[in-house]
Each structure stands twice: as C-alpha cells, then as structure tokens.
Amino acid sequence: MITFKINYSPKNRAPEIYRNVSVVGRYGSKDHSNLGMLVRVPEREAGRLDKGIRRFSYEGILTMEVEA
C-alpha cells in the first residue's frame, strides 16, 4: 500500500505532520459527497476499537508527499 507524508492544518490550529498515512476512502455530507479523505494514521491507533482512521478536509491539507 502506498503511504504518504501529510502536512495538515486543522481550522484554527497549528499545522501538524503525519507520516506513513494511507488513504482508505473519502467522506461527505448530505449536500456534498466528497469533502475530504478518510486516512489511516498508524501513530493515532489507540487499541482494538480505534484503528487510527481520521478525516482530513481537503482545505486543511498543505502538502502531501509519497513516502518510499
């Protein structure tokens, strides 16, 4: 699976860098079908119930690079 290094800035917060991120899908709302990406962040996994899946809005992604 391809992994990425993402520099992400949530609204009103400082930018954060996430490494070894895998894109697993997209998310939307009732009005818009594609607002951002569903990603798996291994460093955010917290046990059996939290698999590290997070929502990244397209507007908050500053950079996205392929990791080797």
C-alpha positions, 0 to 999 in steps of 0.5 A, a space after each residue: 500500500 502506498 503511504 504518504 507524508 501529510 502536512 495538515 492544518 486543522 481550522 484554527 490550529 497549528 499545522 501538524 505532520 503525519 507520516 506513513 498515512 494511507 488513504 482508505 476512502 473519502 467522506 461527505 455530507 448530505 449536500 456534498 459527497 466528497 469533502 475530504 479523505 478518510 486516512 489511516 494514521 498508524 501513530 493515532 491507533 489507540 487499541 482494538 476499537 480505534 484503528 487510527 482512521 481520521 478525516 482530513 478536509 481537503 482545505 486543511 491539507 498543505 502538502 502531501 508527499 509519497 513516502 518510499 
